[in-house]
Amino acid sequence: MANRIVVDPITRIEGHLRIEAEIKDGKIVDAFSSSTMVRGIEQIVKGRDPRDVWAFVQRTCGVCTTVHALASVRAVEDALGISVPANAEMVRNIMEGALYMHDHAVHFYHLHALDWVDVVNCLKADPKKTSEIAQSISKWPKSSPGYFSDIQKRIQKFVESGQLGIFANGYWGHKQMKLPAEVNLLAVAHYLEALDWQKEIVKVHTIFGGKNPHPNYLVGGMACAINSDGAGGLNAERLAYVGKLLQDGKEFIEQVYIPDLLAIASFYKDWGAIGKGFGNYMSYGDFPTNGYADLSSFKFPQGVILNRDLSKVHDVDHRNGDIEEFVNNSWYNYSDGDDKGKHPWDGETNIKYSGPKPPYTHLNVEEKYSFIKTPRWKGLPMEVGPLARLLVGYGRGNKEIQDAVNGALSHLNVPVDALFSTLGRTAARGIETQLVANWTMEFYNTLMNNIKNGDERMANMDSWEPSSWPSETKGVGFMEAPRGALAHWIKIKDGKTENYQQVVPSTWNASPRDPKGQRSAYESTLIGTPIADPELPLEIIRTIHSFDPCIACAVHLYDEHGNHISKVQNISSCDS
């Protein structure tokens, strides 16, 4: 008989996520993913001016604010036939690139690395050996024995005081922690450095968007005016500062993040066979370089891969019926029945739900068990995120992506099949961060060259007035958020928002089963995972964190009868 354990909530994520797993003979044989928070923001924007919607839906999340704003303005621009100036496109790309750099580094160090790094164990390290390791893998200047000795003393003071602060209540000493003490010390030092660096790179958003989080966007372009010689606006000084922030970020990623990722991954190669899932991957594509309508210009290509077959990449169409959302296992109702899917243009977010309520013991998985809907592409579940982006790019023959992926596989000396795993998902995030850091410098140089050549246009206000709009129109705005494929669908009638739907990355990955019983990514990738200690389910956390869930902070375990058996206090960390 399988025992069911409950991990609720998953910590070090954004939002509320519950995982229930059935364990038999030391392995997970079934799993269920449930979000216990409701999102009704689509209801809030109905009847509002479409040009203002981005400011509302941007508040869907305190972490992914830029991406929801961008998807929203793109949806409205698509509905109204508005194309944005090249400068605005580059600024949007730069802001998105800065978000990738910030988001992925914060995830690696502050949300995910502590699943692999034993902080307390670093007290056993020899700082001199840590220094030797650091200097062998990177030219980062902070690598002296004295530097690591000082870090070690800081951690020692935490331990001796009995107040580990941000490092309290981790899986320290867990039998699945495999790093040598010296590598643990290296990772802890860079955890602290990343805390300082991450507050710098977000200044790019404050310069272009006025603030962070929730920077400003504009239907038709961007609201930041170029004023090269003036004291206000985007003058030469501010633009130069953006360049420095991006270059500093690129160096941190290349000299700290990537070396640490490869060093840590080299001790966990067995995780290249864990967390594989069903093998379907989808990317909407993003970072346009010749207009949003020209998919061939996207740095991240668009497409779908089925059954891990990289030899054939299928196209994605957001406008036909390929994408549908189901609510058969979600705490929502559709007005015409819950047994069929709806395309997002016709989607409903019915929070006047009248069915079974969320339980506080075990989920009744024979009924509805999540506030997340279940999206499908041509009836199939999809995994989205960094791994999907790189696999689609690889399958599309993008040489830049192929070289980056092959280089990482060669460095780790693992087969291509290792990509389809928890290890591969984590490695993919780092690989693409380095790619995006390079691309963001390209976008910045393009912007600067445009300005030097006299092009200072930042917004296109044609078709901006409602009097020029058709009485009814609809649009879709899609992009690749750091966590994966994101799209917003809007219907506009008589100048107002008639219907609005968001299908976010974690909707694809974290959703409950569909009417065919097909699992989504979280549930699927947990099957077969070995669990060394059911009271300390570190392995579940590792795979779920490899997706960087955006859905928050002490975890409880239950036996198959719903009886509380232990409490696991995971590390709480600020996500924003």
Secondary structure, 3 states (H helix, E strand, C coil): CCEEEEEECCCCCECCEEEEEEEECCEEEEEEEEECCCCCHHHHHCCCCHHHHHHHHHHHCCCCHHHHHHHHHHHHHHHHCCCCCHHHHHHHHHHHHHHHHHHHHHHHHHHHHHHCCCCHHHHHCCHHHHHHHHHHHCCCCCCCHHHHHHHHHHHHHHHHHCCCHHHCCCCCCCCCCCCCHHHHHHHHHHHHHHHHHHHHHCHHHHHHHCCCCCCCCECCECCCCECCCCCCCECHHHHHHHHHHHHHHHHHHHHHHHHHHHHHHCCCHHHHHCCCCCCCEEECCECCCCCCCCHHHCCECCEEECCCCCCCCECCCCCCCCEEEECCCECCCCCCCCCCCECHHHCCCCCCCCCCCCCCCCCCCCCCCECCCEEEECCECCECCHHHHHHHHHHCCCHHHHHHHHHHHHHHCCCHHHHCCHHHHHHHHHHHHHHHHHHHHHHHHHHHHHHHCCCCCCECCCCCCHHHCCCEEEEEEEEEECCEEEEEEEEEECCEEEEEEEECHHHHHHCCCCCCCCCCHHHHHHCCCECCCCCCCHHHHHHHHCCCCECCCCEEEECCCCCEEEEECCCCCCCC
